[in-house]
């Protein structure tokens, strides 16, 4: 006799299938029904049942357990099988797996996820030893006070006897079905921040949020965070310092284990560029003021031609004046267009340490005319050399006279010296030193 248990699943055509009994063909027919009763109890992995049964949350996987017991003293049941139809909107889930204990052999069936009913056969239930089968199920839609429906059961009391099939309900089989309330997701309400709205730099925007649990459930945790992983409590301000796209997400967890979230996106506009000015040498000046420190990459282009580029760091909350110098290729291009060319300034700002969800916004200005005037060289100045002055004929240098009675500006130490001669005795003349009195040269 083959004691290997098998499982067969019937897929739901839609989650709106009712709770009507699923008619299955009898496994076998016997002349006399076995007198030993079979008890089948169905339970859920939920630890605390709700007011109307076990509470399960939509989208969460739970364990569905069947406990089979032979209640007749000394009676062992063979070839035990049953079929169960799950509540509407509840399907099997294979992500965790299926197990069996105390059922006479190992139980490791495989099947397709999404089945709405389960059929098990080939089990052995020993008196006094419960046989437990565990499957995974997941609610897909909310359903209040729905229960699984066991549609058939079968067993025999001897190893060689043919199993007898019962259509339930039947006095030979005691059934404790699973009463299941499949609750929907808790609702999350976010206020203060309008989705897809662009706010001004530095604008004060306060976030608020709340959550409500489904029936028979309660909120266990609620918190929010921004796109940088910073916690945002309800009543706190969102970040409007960095231009670009931002994200806010709120998470909720319930006591029954449901975890839900809701998010929204908002934008922060970039600041306007300061006054732009140009110089005759092709420079372009402008000012920026960002509320967060970062890096600026400025590009000046004319069509597809790059005229100049500048990379600079900017400090938080301070106006910075930047000058874009033309590159050598830019000077050559501007020189070839002496009347000037229309150019556009684009500024890419990246905040320091910021994790962008999308590409940072680019600030543009222009077009404006940029002209390069070739500087002219000043005329070369001739070097002037000092001119030596010559005395006109007949004129002599003025010299100091150090003697009495000297004539013609000569220095004399004797009386009567003349014509620039230096005399040491009376009567020296004509600029020569006289050592003898009264001698002429």
VOGU-3710 file (C-alpha; in Angstrom, 3 decimals, decimal comma):
1> xxxxxxxxxx> 0,000/0,000/0,000  1,335/3,359/-0,945  1,541/5,531/2,188  3,186/8,510/0,510  0,940/11,511/1,031  0,040/13,644/-1,942  -1,392/17,117/-2,321  -3,464/18,535/-5,139  -4,385/22,226/-5,496  -7,269/23,760/-7,371
11> xxxxxxxxxx> -6,642/27,282/-8,628  -9,221/29,972/-7,999  -10,559/31,544/-11,163  -11,121/34,805/-9,285  -10,948/36,010/-5,732  -14,745/36,481/-5,691  -15,419/32,725/-5,551  -17,990/32,029/-2,843  -17,846/29,610/0,024  -19,901/26,886/-1,645
21> xxxxxxxxxx> -18,722/23,329/-1,123  -16,290/21,969/-3,668  -17,590/18,584/-4,870  -14,823/16,023/-5,200  -15,149/12,404/-6,376  -15,089/9,777/-3,659  -11,730/8,214/-3,064  -13,322/4,779/-2,532  -16,554/3,127/-1,473  -16,970/0,614/1,383
31> xxxxxxxxxx> -19,992/-1,440/2,438  -19,672/-0,479/6,072  -18,431/2,928/7,214  -15,657/2,936/9,768  -16,814/3,678/13,272  -13,647/5,495/14,404  -14,207/9,229/14,125  -11,692/11,672/12,689  -11,185/15,123/14,143  -9,822/17,910/11,907
41> xxxxxxxxxx> -9,071/21,327/13,379  -7,872/24,228/11,259  -5,910/27,098/12,821  -3,747/30,037/11,841  -0,310/31,207/12,889  -1,863/34,344/14,322  -1,253/34,180/18,052  -4,213/36,253/19,171  -7,543/35,640/17,434  -9,716/38,664/16,778
51> xxxxxxxxxx> -13,304/39,169/17,836  -14,603/37,372/14,746  -11,792/34,868/14,295  -8,173/35,057/13,297  -7,144/38,398/11,803  -4,902/38,357/8,753  -3,637/41,332/6,806  -3,783/41,599/3,058  -0,496/40,689/1,391  1,062/39,041/4,471
61> xxxxxxxxxx> 1,935/35,333/4,509  0,695/33,204/7,415  0,851/29,534/8,424  -2,282/27,430/8,026  -2,219/24,324/10,243  -4,449/21,213/10,010  -4,456/19,008/13,104  -5,868/15,495/12,499  -6,682/13,245/15,463  -8,142/9,746/15,829
71> xxxxxxxxxx> -10,426/9,825/18,855  -11,185/6,078/19,092  -9,098/4,192/21,646  -6,448/2,093/19,998  -7,653/2,902/16,493  -5,186/3,884/13,821  -6,552/5,573/10,708  -5,016/4,792/7,329  -5,198/6,488/3,941  -6,540/9,599/5,589
81> xxxxxxxxxx> -7,340/12,459/3,273  -9,363/15,644/3,122  -10,157/18,580/0,883  -10,409/22,150/2,076  -11,573/25,241/0,306  -9,972/28,435/1,628  -11,968/31,622/2,262  -12,660/33,768/-0,763  -9,675/35,894/-1,638  -7,211/33,693/0,288
91> xxxxxxxxxx> -4,675/31,565/-1,618  -1,781/29,281/-0,792  1,739/30,698/-0,715  4,811/28,540/-1,277  7,400/31,116/-0,223  7,893/29,594/3,240  7,164/25,934/2,495  4,965/23,060/3,652  5,633/20,482/6,356  3,930/17,532/8,138
101> xxxxxxxxxx> 4,556/15,829/11,465  3,200/12,622/12,971  1,483/11,651/9,728  3,295/8,364/9,091  5,727/9,656/6,493  7,443/12,808/5,351  5,296/15,458/3,761  6,960/17,696/1,202  4,507/18,361/-1,619  5,148/20,871/-4,327
111> xxxxxxxxxx> 2,618/22,902/-6,228  1,724/26,169/-7,800  1,390/29,267/-5,703  -2,044/30,810/-5,818  -4,229/27,747/-5,237  -7,582/28,444/-3,570  -8,092/24,913/-2,217  -6,001/22,000/-1,028  -6,458/18,208/-1,196  -4,365/15,865/0,931
121> xxxxxxxxxx> -4,339/12,051/0,915  -2,268/9,068/2,030  -1,818/10,094/5,656  -1,623/7,798/8,693  -3,111/9,021/11,984  -2,132/7,041/15,057  -4,446/7,186/18,030  -3,076/9,571/20,619  -0,573/11,139/18,209  -1,868/14,178/16,338
131> xxxxxxxxxx> -0,936/14,551/12,681  -0,208/18,161/11,784  0,134/19,601/8,312  1,346/23,197/7,832  0,853/25,241/4,691  1,382/28,910/3,905  -1,493/31,159/2,900  -1,856/34,822/2,056  -5,012/36,992/1,862  -5,341/38,948/-1,371
141> xxxxxxxxxx> -8,472/40,941/-0,570  -10,282/42,044/2,561  -13,010/39,681/3,704  -14,863/39,892/6,988  -15,734/36,795/9,045  -15,054/34,318/6,219  -14,201/30,699/6,985  -12,517/27,864/5,200  -14,811/25,027/4,150  -13,780/21,392/4,465
151> xxxxxxxxxx> -15,696/19,703/1,683  -14,674/16,056/2,109  -12,696/13,632/4,238  -11,755/9,953/4,003  -10,064/7,262/6,042  -10,053/3,539/6,808  -9,530/1,699/10,099  -7,358/-1,161/8,811  -4,221/-1,111/6,762  -5,824/-3,257/4,080
161> xxxxxxxxxx> -9,227/-1,656/4,124  -10,417/0,637/1,403  -10,822/4,252/2,519  -14,331/5,566/2,942  -15,132/9,042/1,674  -17,415/11,455/3,487  -19,083/14,612/2,260  -18,975/17,115/5,057  -20,605/17,864/7,350  -20,784/14,307/8,639
171> xxxxxxxxxx> -21,047/12,901/12,143  -18,008/10,690/11,589  -15,760/13,725/11,133  -15,519/16,539/13,623  -14,454/19,789/11,939  -13,229/22,983/13,553  -12,920/25,406/10,615  -10,802/28,531/10,491  -12,760/31,746/10,947  -10,690/34,415/9,230
181> xxxxxxxxxx> -10,991/38,168/9,087  -8,761/39,348/6,263  -8,155/42,959/7,124  -7,072/45,603/4,652  -3,966/47,710/4,951  -3,922/50,415/7,602  -4,637/53,835/6,190  -1,918/56,495/6,194  -2,684/60,188/5,912  0,064/62,677/4,987
191> xxxxxxxxxx> -0,501/66,415/5,266  1,424/69,657/5,092  3,376/68,642/1,982  1,568/68,700/-1,359  2,693/66,015/-3,815  4,509/67,192/-6,968  4,553/70,839/-5,855  7,667/73,018/-6,271  8,631/75,047/-3,207  10,871/78,110/-3,032
201> xxxxxxxxxx> 14,391/77,740/-1,600  14,261/77,960/2,182  10,451/77,900/2,339  9,102/76,637/5,675  6,992/73,538/4,964  5,854/71,384/7,912  5,089/67,692/7,462  2,254/65,972/9,317  1,051/62,371/9,141  -1,119/59,814/10,946
211> xxxxxxxxxx> -2,341/56,231/10,487  -5,417/54,159/11,328  -5,414/50,372/11,736  -7,938/47,928/10,328  -10,579/46,382/12,615  -9,213/44,053/15,292  -5,760/45,577/14,811  -3,814/48,484/16,296  -0,894/50,698/15,327  2,387/49,473/16,810
221> xxxxxxxxxx> 4,790/51,901/15,139  4,646/54,948/12,892  7,524/57,061/11,579  8,625/59,085/8,571  11,930/59,736/6,788  13,296/61,833/3,942  15,270/60,700/0,904  18,553/61,028/2,830  17,485/58,601/5,555  16,828/61,327/8,123
231> xxxxxxxxxx> 13,916/60,672/10,478  11,026/63,087/10,076  8,592/63,226/12,961  5,111/64,506/12,343  5,248/68,274/12,810  8,831/68,695/11,586  9,963/70,779/8,600  11,033/69,150/5,349  14,263/70,012/3,543  13,927/72,947/1,156
241> xxxxxxxxxx> 17,611/73,935/1,092  18,764/71,746/-1,791  17,218/72,312/-5,228  15,815/69,320/-7,072  13,511/66,363/-6,447  12,830/65,124/-2,912  10,957/62,203/-1,428  9,142/61,716/1,889  8,009/58,277/3,053  5,880/57,226/6,034
251> xxxxxxxxxx> 5,927/53,673/7,438  3,367/52,016/9,716  3,433/48,688/11,538  0,447/47,093/13,247  0,229/44,705/16,166  -0,862/41,921/13,815  2,374/42,293/11,866  1,188/44,286/8,893  3,763/46,758/7,514  2,616/49,456/5,122
261> xxxxxxxxxx> 4,052/52,640/3,693  3,127/55,693/1,692  5,386/58,180/-0,051  5,177/61,444/-1,930  7,490/63,550/-4,074  8,047/67,299/-3,979  10,514/69,699/-5,621  12,641/72,673/-4,564  13,288/75,402/-7,128  16,878/76,553/-7,725
271> xxxxxxxxxx> 17,775/80,143/-6,772  18,000/82,743/-9,506  21,420/83,766/-10,794  22,665/87,204/-9,866  23,290/90,026/-12,361  25,367/88,997/-15,356  28,059/91,220/-16,836  30,617/90,845/-19,598  34,024/92,332/-20,234  35,865/93,282/-23,417
281> xxxxxxxxxx> 38,172/90,332/-22,957  35,332/87,792/-23,177  34,811/87,217/-19,447  31,359/86,601/-17,972  30,624/87,451/-14,343  27,628/86,373/-12,266  26,709/85,751/-8,625  25,038/82,787/-6,897  23,603/82,207/-3,426  22,820/78,617/-2,421
291> xxxxxxxxxx> 21,492/77,711/1,010  23,657/74,587/1,251  27,355/74,248/0,558  28,265/72,581/-2,700  30,055/72,691/-6,025  29,167/74,808/-9,042  30,072/73,938/-12,617  29,443/76,899/-14,932  29,539/76,560/-18,715  29,336/79,310/-21,329
301> xxxxxxxxxx> 28,319/78,010/-24,741  27,433/79,439/-28,122  25,360/76,818/-29,871  27,427/73,668/-29,499  30,712/75,525/-28,976  32,105/75,682/-25,447  33,431/79,179/-24,837  34,422/78,815/-21,185  33,993/76,593/-18,140  34,490/77,083/-14,414
311> xxxxxxxxxx> 34,310/74,750/-11,403  34,137/76,388/-7,985  33,021/75,668/-4,429  30,296/77,774/-2,843  29,561/78,264/0,835  26,167/77,904/2,426  23,970/80,985/2,480  26,573/83,375/1,048  26,562/85,289/-2,206  29,546/84,315/-4,342
321> xxxxxxxxxx> 30,630/86,192/-7,464  32,175/83,971/-10,125  34,020/84,862/-13,333  34,157/82,490/-16,280  37,286/83,055/-18,356  37,236/82,063/-22,031  39,343/79,058/-22,911  41,977/79,346/-25,690  39,476/77,738/-28,047  36,866/80,214/-26,819
331> xxxxxxxxxx> 39,183/83,166/-27,483  39,840/81,880/-30,978  36,115/81,517/-31,615  35,336/84,992/-30,304  38,217/86,515/-32,251  36,761/85,031/-35,423  33,479/86,808/-34,605  34,531/90,357/-33,737  30,921/91,584/-33,638  30,166/89,244/-30,725
341> xxxxxxxxxx> 28,162/86,010/-30,443  25,074/85,086/-28,396  26,013/82,831/-25,493  24,093/80,947/-22,790  25,252/80,400/-19,225  24,362/77,095/-17,568  25,121/76,408/-13,907  25,042/72,893/-12,418  24,968/72,898/-8,630  25,634/69,785/-6,529
351> xxxxxxxxxx> 25,161/69,907/-2,767  28,011/68,431/-0,744  27,258/64,917/0,507  23,764/64,858/-0,992  22,305/61,665/-2,445  20,239/62,811/-5,400  17,151/60,872/-6,457  17,401/62,408/-9,913  19,889/64,562/-11,789  20,444/67,957/-10,116
361> xxxxxxxxxx> 18,662/70,842/-11,850  20,602/73,107/-14,214  20,154/76,876/-13,927  20,412/78,755/-17,226  20,673/82,415/-18,148  20,879/84,194/-21,447  21,311/84,453/-24,274  23,498/87,505/-24,050  26,142/88,829/-26,391  29,738/88,059/-25,554
371> xxxxxxxxxx> 32,471/89,937/-27,416  36,228/89,662/-27,339  38,192/92,782/-28,247  41,776/92,083/-29,240  43,924/94,268/-26,954  46,228/96,740/-28,769  49,857/97,126/-27,840  50,976/100,609/-26,650  53,528/102,500/-28,834  57,110/101,711/-28,022
381> xxxxxxxxxx> 58,776/104,577/-26,178  62,245/105,624/-27,336  64,894/105,548/-24,715  66,350/108,953/-24,064  70,076/109,197/-23,215  71,462/112,029/-21,089  73,209/114,758/-23,129  76,541/116,101/-22,023  76,574/119,846/-21,956  79,494/121,736/-23,386
391> xxxxxxxxxx> 80,468/125,262/-22,428  80,403/127,882/-25,185  83,731/129,183/-26,315  85,206/131,878/-24,067  83,298/130,778/-20,984  84,750/128,996/-18,061  83,373/127,112/-15,109  82,694/129,056/-12,087  85,153/128,152/-9,413  85,480/129,186/-5,889
401> xxxxxxxxxx> 88,113/131,767/-4,912  89,958/131,211/-1,738  92,439/134,094/-1,803  92,324/137,754/-1,542  92,389/139,799/-4,669  92,181/136,808/-6,996  90,858/137,580/-10,456  88,621/135,652/-12,873  87,257/133,218/-10,309  90,473/131,415/-9,641
411> xxxxxxxxxx> 91,469/130,048/-6,397  94,522/131,622/-5,015  96,424/131,518/-1,853  98,581/134,477/-2,713  97,996/137,960/-3,555  97,650/138,957/-7,172  96,943/135,446/-8,556  94,982/135,533/-11,888  93,177/133,420/-14,486  92,327/130,385/-12,430
421> xxxxxxxxxx> 95,897/129,693/-11,428  96,571/128,491/-8,032  99,343/130,418/-6,461  101,255/129,912/-3,353  103,155/133,143/-3,705  102,350/136,685/-4,757  102,033/137,384/-8,443  101,031/133,878/-9,741  99,069/134,049/-13,049  97,204/132,081/-15,704
431> xxxxxxxxxx> 95,919/129,143/-13,683  99,212/127,628/-12,755  100,543/127,181/-9,330  103,325/129,632/-8,698  105,969/128,852/-6,248  108,083/131,862/-7,004  107,021/135,415/-6,420  106,303/137,512/-9,479  107,081/134,756/-12,072  104,862/134,565/-15,134
441> x> 104,012/131,545/-17,226
//
